[in-house]
Amino acid sequence: MFVLWDKITEHTTTTTTTTTTTTTTTTTTTTTTTTTTTTTTTILTTILLLLLLLLLLLLLLLLLLLLLLLLLLLLLLLLLLLLLLLLLLLLLLLLLLLLLLLLLLLLLLLLLLLLLLLLLLLLLQLLLLLLLLLLLLLLLLLLLLLLLPLLLVLLLVLLLLLLLLLLLLLLLLLLLLLLLLLLPLLLPLLLLLLQLL
């Protein structure tokens, strides 16, 4: 009995030692696996961080490009506005110049009309004076005819004077006719300029 009991106890002790050795080996394997998993996780996190940094840099670059494009667009708009303002100023200047030219033409036409009217008045006055002179000469001729036997020489002189006066009258009449012909040509021009203004 004692011998059997000793054998059983020896057998149980050997089995316990084998189980302890197997447990130690499993613990070592688990520690090694945990270390490998921690290293892989650190590597993955670093890669992810690097990727995030790259994405952030790309976003910043895109934002900078957008800002540059916006600045360029603003500059182009400003240039276009300046060009439009310059064109408007040029158009205004041209319109002012045209108005000034029209006003000058109107003034010139008015001056011409005034000069023509003054010339007409002068010609009328001259005609009146010539008519008065003719009347006087006719009176003198009548007197001379009455005093014909005594004043033959004076009569000849008076006749010459009459001829000269008639020539002058003809010239004045021609001038009057020319002025009257010029007046209807100048009046429509004046009316056209007034309508343009």
Contacts in CASP RR format, 6 or more apart in sequence:
PFRMAT RR
TARGET T0000
AUTHOR 0000-0000-0000
METHOD contacts of the structure
MODEL  1
MFVLWDKITEHTTTTTTTTTTTTTTTTTTTTTTTTTTTTTTTILTTILLL
LLLLLLLLLLLLLLLLLLLLLLLLLLLLLLLLLLLLLLLLLLLLLLLLLL
LLLLLLLLLLLLLLLLLLLLLLLLQLLLLLLLLLLLLLLLLLLLLLLLPL
LLVLLLVLLLLLLLLLLLLLLLLLLLLLLLLLLPLLLPLLLLLLQLL
99 197 0 8 1.000
102 193 0 8 1.000
102 196 0 8 1.000
102 197 0 8 1.000
103 197 0 8 1.000
105 193 0 8 1.000
106 190 0 8 1.000
106 193 0 8 1.000
106 194 0 8 1.000
106 197 0 8 1.000
109 186 0 8 1.000
109 189 0 8 1.000
109 190 0 8 1.000
109 193 0 8 1.000
110 190 0 8 1.000
112 186 0 8 1.000
113 186 0 8 1.000
113 190 0 8 1.000
116 179 0 8 1.000
116 182 0 8 1.000
116 183 0 8 1.000
116 186 0 8 1.000
119 175 0 8 1.000
119 179 0 8 1.000
120 176 0 8 1.000
120 179 0 8 1.000
123 172 0 8 1.000
123 175 0 8 1.000
123 176 0 8 1.000
123 179 0 8 1.000
126 172 0 8 1.000
127 169 0 8 1.000
127 172 0 8 1.000
127 173 0 8 1.000
127 176 0 8 1.000
130 165 0 8 1.000
130 168 0 8 1.000
130 169 0 8 1.000
130 172 0 8 1.000
133 165 0 8 1.000
134 162 0 8 1.000
134 165 0 8 1.000
134 169 0 8 1.000
137 158 0 8 1.000
137 161 0 8 1.000
137 162 0 8 1.000
137 165 0 8 1.000
140 158 0 8 1.000
141 155 0 8 1.000
141 158 0 8 1.000
141 162 0 8 1.000
144 151 0 8 1.000
144 154 0 8 1.000
144 155 0 8 1.000
144 158 0 8 1.000
148 155 0 8 1.000
END
